[in-house]
Amino acid sequence: MPELLPVLTESDIRTKVSSLAQRISADYQNKELVLMGVLKGAFVFMADLIRQLTIPVFIDFIWMSSYGCGDTSSGTVTRVSDFTTDISGKDVLIVEDILDTGLTVKELICCLAGNSPASIGVCAFIDKYGRRENDCRADYACHRVKEGFLVGYGMDFAEKYRHLPGLYELNTTISEEAK
């Protein structure tokens, strides 16, 4: 059984999301903002984020995946379902659970750019910079880490742990040593 090492408590997350929402509200005041949530992982973060914003927003989702059931990116990004909002001339803020290798975000930026948005920004709950494979960066991030496989607050490992209200590092070393 993997061990869960606490990274952020539910209270820590609330504070960080609220602070981030204030920044986004100020930066996008008087603009037409579309929050583009990346399914499945970002749905919890995005729900909390939009409730803290003080500006009106459009919301949409796109389902992209590069992990499958593993703990590392496959290196291939799959678009499972597409967004439906007309983003032409609007500011788009991609909302991700975790910006890791950057492969998904880079693919999504290319996809969105073809629809003539006014701007494209990136908002990540977690900016995991240690494995970045390109120059993608988070314009907004709640928390930065270099490494570790994180679960909880919508993020999963093989569809498990999404329900946890805090953020945890999944430590599989203990279970591997026990074998």
BAGU-346481 format. One line per field, with one value per atom (N, C-alpha, C, O): residue number from 0; x, z, y. Coordinates in steps of 0.02 Angstrom, whole numbers, plus 32768, in hexadecimal, padded with zeros to 4 digits. Atoms other than C-alpha are relative to their C-alpha. Layout:
N
nr = [NUM/...]
u = [X/...]
w = [Z/...]
v = [Y/...]
This chain:
179
nr = [0/0/0/0/1/1/1/1/2/2/2/2/3/3/3/3/4/4/4/4/5/5/5/5/6/6/6/6/7/7/7/7/8/8/8/8/9/9/9/9/10/10/10/10/11/11/11/11/12/12/12/12/13/13/13/13/14/14/14/14/15/15/15/15/16/16/16/16/17/17/17/17/18/18/18/18/19/19/19/19/20/20/20/20/21/21/21/21/22/22/22/22/23/23/23/23/24/24/24/24/25/25/25/25/26/26/26/26/27/27/27/27/28/28/28/28/29/29/29/29/30/30/30/30/31/31/31/31/32/32/32/32/33/33/33/33/34/34/34/34/35/35/35/35/36/36/36/36/37/37/37/37/38/38/38/38/39/39/39/39/40/40/40/40/41/41/41/41/42/42/42/42/43/43/43/43/44/44/44/44/45/45/45/45/46/46/46/46/47/47/47/47/48/48/48/48/49/49/49/49/50/50/50/50/51/51/51/51/52/52/52/52/53/53/53/53/54/54/54/54/55/55/55/55/56/56/56/56/57/57/57/57/58/58/58/58/59/59/59/59/60/60/60/60/61/61/61/61/62/62/62/62/63/63/63/63/64/64/64/64/65/65/65/65/66/66/66/66/67/67/67/67/68/68/68/68/69/69/69/69/70/70/70/70/71/71/71/71/72/72/72/72/73/73/73/73/74/74/74/74/75/75/75/75/76/76/76/76/77/77/77/77/78/78/78/78/79/79/79/79/80/80/80/80/81/81/81/81/82/82/82/82/83/83/83/83/84/84/84/84/85/85/85/85/86/86/86/86/87/87/87/87/88/88/88/88/89/89/89/89/90/90/90/90/91/91/91/91/92/92/92/92/93/93/93/93/94/94/94/94/95/95/95/95/96/96/96/96/97/97/97/97/98/98/98/98/99/99/99/99/100/100/100/100/101/101/101/101/102/102/102/102/103/103/103/103/104/104/104/104/105/105/105/105/106/106/106/106/107/107/107/107/108/108/108/108/109/109/109/109/110/110/110/110/111/111/111/111/112/112/112/112/113/113/113/113/114/114/114/114/115/115/115/115/116/116/116/116/117/117/117/117/118/118/118/118/119/119/119/119/120/120/120/120/121/121/121/121/122/122/122/122/123/123/123/123/124/124/124/124/125/125/125/125/126/126/126/126/127/127/127/127/128/128/128/128/129/129/129/129/130/130/130/130/131/131/131/131/132/132/132/132/133/133/133/133/134/134/134/134/135/135/135/135/136/136/136/136/137/137/137/137/138/138/138/138/139/139/139/139/140/140/140/140/141/141/141/141/142/142/142/142/143/143/143/143/144/144/144/144/145/145/145/145/146/146/146/146/147/147/147/147/148/148/148/148/149/149/149/149/150/150/150/150/151/151/151/151/152/152/152/152/153/153/153/153/154/154/154/154/155/155/155/155/156/156/156/156/157/157/157/157/158/158/158/158/159/159/159/159/160/160/160/160/161/161/161/161/162/162/162/162/163/163/163/163/164/164/164/164/165/165/165/165/166/166/166/166/167/167/167/167/168/168/168/168/169/169/169/169/170/170/170/170/171/171/171/171/172/172/172/172/173/173/173/173/174/174/174/174/175/175/175/175/176/176/176/176/177/177/177/177/178/178/178/178]
u = [802A/8000/802C/8057/7FD7/804C/7FF2/7FBB/8006/806A/7FF1/800C/8011/801D/8023/8016/7FDC/8091/7FE0/7FDB/8023/8036/802D/8067/7FDE/8068/7FDB/7FFA/802A/7FD7/7FC0/7FA1/803F/7F45/7FC6/7FD1/803B/7E94/7FFF/7FED/7FFE/7EAA/8036/8029/7FCB/7F4F/7FE6/7FF2/8019/7EF9/7FCE/7FD1/8031/7E67/8022/800E/7FDC/7EDF/8023/801F/7FDC/7F48/7FD1/7FDF/8030/7EB1/7FE0/7FD7/801E/7E63/8030/801C/7FCD/7F05/8008/800E/7FF9/7F16/7FC3/7FCB/803E/7E60/8001/7FE8/7FFB/7E80/802D/801D/7FD2/7F14/7FE0/7FE5/8021/7EB3/7FC9/7FC2/8037/7E1D/801A/7FFC/7FE2/7E8C/801D/8014/7FDF/7EEC/7FCF/7FDD/8030/7E51/7FC1/7F8F/8039/7DDB/7FEF/801C/8019/7D71/8015/8018/7FEF/7DA4/7FD0/7FB1/8028/7D46/802D/8054/7FD4/7D9A/7FDD/7FA6/8017/7D81/8030/806C/7FD7/7DC1/7FF8/7FC0/8001/7DEF/801E/805B/7FEA/7DF8/8015/7FF4/7FE7/7E5E/7FEA/7FFE/801B/7E02/8031/8058/8030/7E03/801B/7FF3/7FE1/7E7D/7FF0/7FEF/8008/7E57/7FBA/7FAF/8044/7D9D/7FF6/7FCF/8008/7DAE/801E/7FFF/7FDE/7E2B/7FD8/7FCF/8025/7DC6/7FBF/7FAC/803F/7D24/800E/7FE9/7FEF/7D77/8017/8005/7FE6/7DCE/7FC8/7FC8/8034/7D32/7FD3/7FB7/8029/7CD6/8023/8002/7FDA/7D60/800C/8020/7FF6/7D6A/7FCB/7F93/802F/7D18/7FED/7FCF/8010/7D06/7FD6/7FDB/8025/7C8F/802F/805D/7FD8/7CD9/7FD3/7F9D/801D/7CA8/8028/8063/7FD9/7CD7/7FF5/7FBF/8004/7CFB/8035/805F/7FD1/7D5B/8019/7FF5/7FE5/7DCB/801F/803D/7FE6/7DFC/803D/8039/7FC1/7EB2/8024/801C/7FDD/7F21/8044/804C/7FBF/7FD6/801A/8050/7FEA/7FDF/7FE1/8003/8021/7F60/7FFE/7FEA/8001/7F71/8045/804E/7FBC/802B/8010/7FE6/7FEA/808F/8031/804D/7FD8/80F2/7FDC/7FB4/8020/80BC/8015/804F/7FF1/80B0/8027/8045/7FDF/80F7/7FD2/7FE3/8031/805D/7FC1/7FA5/803B/7FCE/7FC4/7FC6/803D/7F21/7FC9/7FBC/803B/7E8D/7FC3/7FB0/8039/7DF8/7FC0/7F95/803B/7D75/8015/8046/7FEE/7D76/7FD5/7FA2/8026/7D3B/7FCA/7FCE/8039/7C9B/7FF6/7FCF/8008/7CAB/8025/805D/7FDE/7CD3/8030/801C/7FCD/7D77/801E/804B/7FE6/7D97/7FFA/7FC4/7FFE/7DCC/7FFB/7FFB/8005/7DBD/8043/806C/7FC5/7E46/7FF1/7FBC/8008/7E5D/8034/806F/7FD3/7EA8/7FF7/7FC4/8000/7ED2/8006/8032/7FFE/7EAE/8013/7FED/7FE4/7F18/8009/8014/7FF0/7F2B/804A/8060/7FB8/7FE5/8023/8013/7FD6/8060/8041/806A/7FC8/80E3/8031/805B/7FD2/813F/7FF2/8020/8014/80DF/7FE5/7FD0/8016/80AE/7FB5/7FA3/8048/7FF1/7FF2/7FCC/800D/7FF5/8019/7FF7/7FE6/8061/7FD0/7FC1/8030/7FE9/7FBF/7FA4/803E/7F53/8007/7FD9/7FF4/7F9E/7FFD/7FDE/8002/7FB9/7FB9/7FA5/8046/7F06/7FD6/7FAF/8028/7EBC/8014/7FEA/7FE6/7F2A/7FDF/7FD7/8020/7ED7/7FB9/7F9A/8044/7E32/8000/7FCD/7FF8/7E72/7FEB/7FC6/800F/7E65/8029/805C/7FDA/7E9E/8042/8075/7FC4/7F1A/7FF5/7FBC/8004/7F42/8030/806C/7FD7/7F81/7FF8/7FCD/8000/7FA4/7FFB/8022/800A/7F65/8003/7FDC/7FF8/7F9F/7FFA/8015/8001/7F76/8048/8060/7FBB/8024/802D/801E/7FCD/80BA/803B/8063/7FCA/812E/8036/8033/7FCF/81C6/803A/805D/7FC5/8245/8002/8039/8001/820D/7FEA/7FD9/8017/81E1/8029/8066/7FDF/8209/7FFD/8016/8004/81E3/7FFE/8008/7FFF/81D5/7FBC/7FB3/8041/8120/800A/8033/7FFC/8107/7FBB/7F8D/8040/807A/8002/802F/8008/8042/7FE7/7FF6/801B/7FE8/8008/7FFA/7FF9/800F/7FF4/800A/800C/7FD4/803D/804D/7FC8/806B/8032/8020/7FCB/8113/8026/8036/7FD7/8171/8030/8023/7FD0/8208/7FEF/7FF4/800B/81D7/7FCD/7FB2/802F/8167/7FC0/7FAA/8040/80C8/7FC9/7FC3/8032/8037/7FBA/7FA7/8046/7F85/7FD5/7FED/8031/7EE8/7FEB/800A/801B/7E82/7FF6/8006/8010/7E4C/8035/8026/7FCA/7EF3/8001/7FF3/8007/7EFE/803F/806E/7FD4/7F66/7FD3/7FB5/802B/7F09/7FB8/7F98/8044/7E64/7FF3/7FBA/8008/7E83/801A/8044/7FEA/7E9B/7FE4/7FF3/801B/7E3D/7FD7/7FD5/802F/7DC4/8021/7FFF/7FDE/7E47/7FFF/800F/8005/7E2E/8043/8046/7FBD/7EE9/8029/8011/7FD1/7F80/8035/8050/7FD1/7FF4/8031/8022/7FD0/8091/7FF6/7FF3/8009/8078/8045/806D/7FC0/810C/7FF8/7FDE/8005/8116/803F/8041/7FC1/81C6/7FF5/8011/800C/8186/7FE0/7FF5/8022/8112/802F/802A/7FD0/819E/8032/8045/7FD0/8217/7FE2/8006/8022/8196/7FF8/7FEB/8009/818D/8037/8036]
w = [8000/8000/8000/802C/8002/7FCF/803C/8056/7FC9/8057/7FE3/7FAF/8015/8047/802F/806B/7FD8/8081/7FF6/7FBD/8006/80A6/7FE1/7FF3/8020/8037/8011/8028/7FF0/804C/8022/800C/7FE0/80C4/7FDA/7FAF/801D/8092/800C/7FE1/7FEE/80EC/7FD6/7FBE/802A/8091/7FB9/7F9C/8044/7FEB/7FFA/7FCA/8001/8013/7FFE/7FD6/7FFD/803D/7FBE/7FA5/803F/7FA0/7FC5/7F9B/8037/7F2C/8005/7FD3/7FF7/7F77/7FEA/7FC9/8013/7F60/7FB4/7F96/8048/7EAD/7FDD/7FAB/801D/7E86/8003/7FD5/7FFB/7EC3/7FC9/7FA9/8035/7E4B/7FBB/7F93/8041/7DB8/7FF6/7FC0/8004/7DDD/7FF0/7FC8/800D/7DDE/7FB9/7F96/8042/7D41/7FC6/7F90/8037/7CDA/8008/7FE7/7FF6/7D18/7FBE/7F9A/803D/7C89/7FC0/7F8B/803A/7C13/7FFC/802D/8009/7BCA/800A/7FDE/7FEE/7C20/7FFB/8015/8004/7BF6/8028/8019/7FDC/7C75/7FDD/7FD8/8024/7C16/802C/8030/7FD4/7C91/7FDB/7FAC/801F/7C63/802C/8066/7FDC/7C95/7FFE/7FCF/7FCA/7CFC/803D/8066/7FC3/7D7D/8018/8055/7FEC/7D7C/8019/8030/7FF0/7DA3/8047/8052/7FBA/7E61/8009/8025/7FFB/7E57/7FDC/7FF7/8026/7DD1/8023/8023/7FDC/7E35/803A/8044/7FC8/7ECD/7FE8/8005/801C/7E64/7FE9/7FFA/801A/7E0C/8037/8030/7FC8/7EB2/8024/8049/7FDF/7EEE/7FD3/7FEB/802D/7E53/800B/801F/7FF8/7E5A/7FBD/7FB9/8044/7D9D/7FDE/7FEF/8026/7D24/7FD1/7FB5/802D/7CBF/7FDA/7FF0/8024/7C3B/8016/8025/7FEF/7C63/7FCA/7FAC/802D/7BF4/8016/8040/7FEF/7BFE/7FC0/7F8E/8034/7B8E/8026/805B/7FDF/7BB8/7FD9/7FA1/801E/7B94/8033/806F/7FD4/7BDA/7FE4/7FA7/8014/7BD7/8033/802A/7FCC/7C72/7FFD/800B/7FFE/7C5F/8048/8074/7FBC/7CF8/8020/8055/7FE5/7D13/802C/8037/7FD6/7D82/7FDC/7FFA/8029/7CF4/7FBE/7FA8/803F/7C55/7FCA/7FC6/8038/7BBE/7FCA/7F9F/8034/7B55/7FC5/7F99/8034/7AE6/801E/804E/7FE7/7B02/7FD5/7F97/8022/7AD6/8011/804B/7FF4/7ABF/7FFE/7FCA/7FF9/7AFF/7FEB/7FCA/8015/7AE9/7FF9/8017/8012/7AA8/8026/8043/7FE3/7AEB/7FCF/7F94/802A/7AAA/7FFD/7FD4/7FFD/7AD5/7FC8/7FB6/8032/7A4E/8026/804C/7FDC/7A8E/7FD7/7FEE/802C/79FC/8021/8034/7FE3/7A40/804C/8069/7FB6/7AF6/801D/7FFD/7FDB/7B77/801B/8038/7FE9/7B9F/8035/802D/7FCB/7C40/8008/8020/7FF8/7C3C/804A/806C/7FBA/7CE7/8004/7FF0/7FFA/7D0C/8049/8074/7FBD/7DA6/800C/8041/7FF8/7D8A/7FBD/7F8B/803A/7D0E/800E/8037/7FF2/7D06/7FC5/7FC3/8039/7C64/7FD2/7FAF/802C/7C09/7FBD/7F95/8041/7B7A/7FF4/7FBE/8008/7B98/7FF4/7FC8/8006/7BAE/7FBD/7F9D/8041/7B14/7FC8/7F9C/8032/7AAC/8003/7FCF/7FF8/7AF3/7FE8/7FC8/8018/7AD1/7FB4/7F97/804A/7A1B/7FE7/7FB6/8012/7A11/8007/7FDB/7FF2/7A5E/7FD2/7FBC/8029/79FA/7FBB/7F9E/8041/795A/7FFF/7FCA/7FFA/799A/800E/8024/7FFB/79A3/8042/8043/7FC1/7A5D/8007/7FE5/7FF3/7A9B/8023/8016/7FDD/7B0F/801C/8023/7FE0/7B5B/803B/8033/7FC4/7C0D/801E/800A/7FE0/7C7C/804C/806A/7FB8/7D2D/8017/8001/7FE8/7D89/804C/806F/7FB8/7E36/8017/8047/7FF0/7E3A/7FC4/7F8C/8033/7DD5/8014/803F/7FF1/7DD7/7FCB/7F95/8031/7D81/7FF2/7FC1/8006/7D96/7FC3/7FAF/803A/7D00/7FC0/7F8F/803A/7C85/7FC3/7FC5/803F/7BD2/7FCC/7F94/802F/7B7F/8026/8063/7FDF/7BA4/801B/802B/7FE2/7BE3/8048/806D/7FBB/7C82/8019/7FF1/7FE2/7CFA/800D/802F/7FEF/7CFD/8047/8069/7FBC/7D9E/801A/7FF7/7FE0/7E16/804A/806A/7FB8/7EC4/8027/805D/7FDC/7EF3/7FCE/7F9A/802C/7EA5/8024/805F/7FE6/7EBD/7FC8/7F8D/8032/7E67/7FE9/7FAE/8011/7E6E/802E/805B/7FD8/7EB8/7FDA/7FB2/801F/7E80/8031/8067/7FD3/7ECA/7FF1/7FB7/8006/7EEB/8030/805E/7FD6/7F39/7FDF/7FAF/801A/7F17/7FB4/7F8F/8046/7E6F/7FDA/7FA4/8022/7E40/8016/804F/7FF2/7E34/7FEF/7FD0/8017/7E20/7FED/8019/8019/7DB3/801A/802F/7FEC/7DDE/804B/8061/7FB7/7E9B/801E/8000/7FD7/7F1D/7FED/800F/8014/7EC0/8038/803F/7FCD/7F52/803E/8065/7FC4/7FD3/8000/7FCD/7FFE/800D/8003/7FF5/7FFE/8025/7FC6/7F9C/8034/7FB6/8022/8056/7FE4/7FD4/7FCB/7F90/802C/7F8B/800A/8042/7FFE/7F5F/8005/7FD5/7FF6/7FA6/7FF5/8020/8010/7F53/8015/800E/7FED/7F94/8037/8035/7FC8/8035/7FE8/7FFD/8017/7FDA/7FD4/7FD4/8029/7F5F/802B/801C/7FD3/7FEE/8025/8037/7FDA/8045/7FD7/7FF3/802B/7FB0/8009/7FE8]
v = [7FC5/8000/803F/8045/7FC2/80A9/802D/802E/7FD0/8129/8045/8058/7FBC/81D7/8031/8032/7FCE/8262/8044/805C/7FC0/8307/8036/803E/7FC8/839A/8041/8071/7FC6/8417/7FE8/7FB8/800F/8412/8020/804A/7FE1/843E/804B/8072/7FBA/84E4/8025/805D/7FE3/8508/800C/8041/7FFC/84E7/8039/8060/7FCA/855B/8044/8070/7FC1/85E8/800F/8048/7FF6/85D0/800D/8038/7FF7/85C3/8046/8068/7FBD/8661/8036/8066/7FCE/86C3/8001/8037/8004/8686/801F/8043/7FE4/86B4/804C/806D/7FB7/8766/801B/804D/7FEA/8777/7FFB/8029/8009/8730/8032/804F/7FCF/879F/8045/8069/7FBE/8839/8003/8035/8001/8807/7FFE/8018/8008/87DF/802A/801E/7FD4/8865/8023/803A/7FE0/88AD/7FDB/7FFA/8027/8820/7FC5/7FB2/803C/878D/7FC3/7FB2/8037/86FA/7FBD/7FB4/8045/8644/7FD5/7FD3/8030/85C7/7FBD/7FA3/8040/8528/7FCB/7FC3/8034/8499/7FC1/7FAB/803D/8400/7FC5/7FBE/8039/8362/7FC6/7FC0/8001/82FD/8025/803D/7FE9/833E/8045/8051/7FB9/83F9/8011/8049/7FEC/83EF/8018/8046/7FEA/8400/8045/8072/7FBF/848F/8036/806C/7FCE/84E9/8013/804D/7FF1/84DB/802F/805F/7FD4/8528/8045/8078/7FC1/85AC/802E/8069/7FD4/85EC/801C/8052/7FE7/85FC/8039/805F/7FCB/8671/803D/8072/7FC8/86DE/8036/8027/7FC8/878A/801D/8053/7FEA/879B/7FCA/7F8F/8032/8747/7FDA/7FF7/8029/86B7/7FCF/7FBD/8038/863A/7FC3/7FC9/803C/8587/7FCB/7FC6/8038/84F4/7FCE/7FDC/8035/8451/7FDF/7FDC/802B/83EC/7FC5/7FCD/803C/833B/7FE9/7FD2/8015/8315/7FD4/7FDC/802E/828D/7FED/7FE5/801B/8258/7FCD/7FB1/802D/81EB/7FBA/7F89/8041/8160/7FE8/800F/801B/80F0/7FFD/7FDF/8002/810A/803B/8067/7FC8/817E/802D/805B/7FD4/81CC/800C/7FE3/7FEF/8222/7FCF/7FBA/802D/81B1/8024/8003/7FD9/823E/800F/8036/7FF5/8238/801F/8005/7FDD/82B2/7FEB/7FEF/8015/8272/8031/803F/7FD5/82E8/7FD2/7FB7/802D/8285/8023/8005/7FD8/830E/8048/805E/7FBC/83C0/8033/8021/7FC9/8468/8017/8008/7FEA/84BA/804B/8063/7FB8/8573/8023/800F/7FD6/85F3/802D/8059/7FDA/863C/8038/805B/7FCD/86B1/8045/805B/7FBD/875B/8003/8039/8002/8722/7FEB/7FCB/8017/870A/7FBB/7FAF/8045/8652/7FF1/7FFF/8016/8611/7FB5/7F9D/8049/8558/7FF1/800C/8013/850C/7FB6/7F8B/8043/8473/7FEC/8017/8017/8408/8004/801C/8000/83F4/800E/7FEE/7FF4/843C/7FDB/7FF0/802D/83B3/8003/8031/8000/8389/803B/8052/7FCA/8412/7FE9/8012/801B/839F/800F/8025/7FF5/83AD/804A/805B/7FB8/846A/801A/8043/7FEA/8484/7FEC/8014/8018/841A/8028/803B/7FDA/8476/8048/8063/7FBC/8522/8002/802F/8003/84F1/7FF7/8017/800C/84B1/803F/8050/7FC4/854F/803A/8061/7FC7/85C8/8001/8037/8003/858D/801C/8022/7FE4/85D7/804A/8065/7FB7/868C/801F/8050/7FDE/86B2/8040/8048/7FC3/875D/7FF0/8010/8016/8707/7FBA/7FA4/8042/865E/8001/800E/8005/864C/7FBB/7F94/8041/85B6/800A/802E/8001/859D/7FB8/7F8F/8045/8501/7FFF/802A/800A/84C4/7FF1/800E/8012/8475/800D/7FF7/7FF6/84B1/7FD3/7FE4/8031/841A/8009/7FEC/7FE8/8463/7FD0/7FDA/802B/83D6/7FD4/7FBF/802D/836F/8023/8002/7FDA/83FA/7FEF/7FEF/8013/83C7/8037/802E/7FC9/846E/8041/8042/7FBE/8528/8015/8050/7FEF/8521/8017/7FFC/7FE7/8583/8011/801F/7FEC/85A8/804A/8064/7FB9/865D/8008/8039/8002/8631/7FBA/7F89/8041/85A3/8006/8036/8000/8579/7FE7/8001/801F/8510/7FE6/7FCB/8019/84E4/7FC8/7FCD/8037/8440/7FEC/7FF6/8018/83F6/7FBA/7FAA/8046/833F/7FE1/8001/8027/82B9/7FF4/801D/8010/8264/8014/7FF8/7FE2/82C8/7FE7/7FDE/8016/8290/8027/8048/7FDC/82D7/8040/8057/7FC1/8373/7FFC/802A/800B/832B/7FD9/7FBE/8023/82DE/7FB7/7FA6/8047/8222/7FD8/7FF1/8034/8188/7FC6/7FA7/8036/810A/8009/7FD9/7FED/8164/7FFB/7FFD/8003/8155/8041/8063/7FC8/81E0/8044/8075/7FBE/826C/801F/805C/7FE9/8279/8020/8040/7FE6/82AC/804D/806B/7FB7/8361/8024/8060/7FE3/8380/7FE6/7FC0/8016/8365/7FD6/7FE7/8030/82D2/7FE9/7FE6/8022/8289/7FB6/7F9D/8048/81D3/7FE1/7FE5/801F/8176/7FB5/7F91/8047/80CB/7FDA/7F9D/801F/80A8/7FCC/7F96/802D/8059/7FBF/7F89/803D/7FE1/7FD6/7F99/8025/7FB3/7FDB/7FA2/801F/7F8F/7FC5/7F96/8035/7F21/7FC0/7F8B/803B/7EAA/7FCD/7F99]
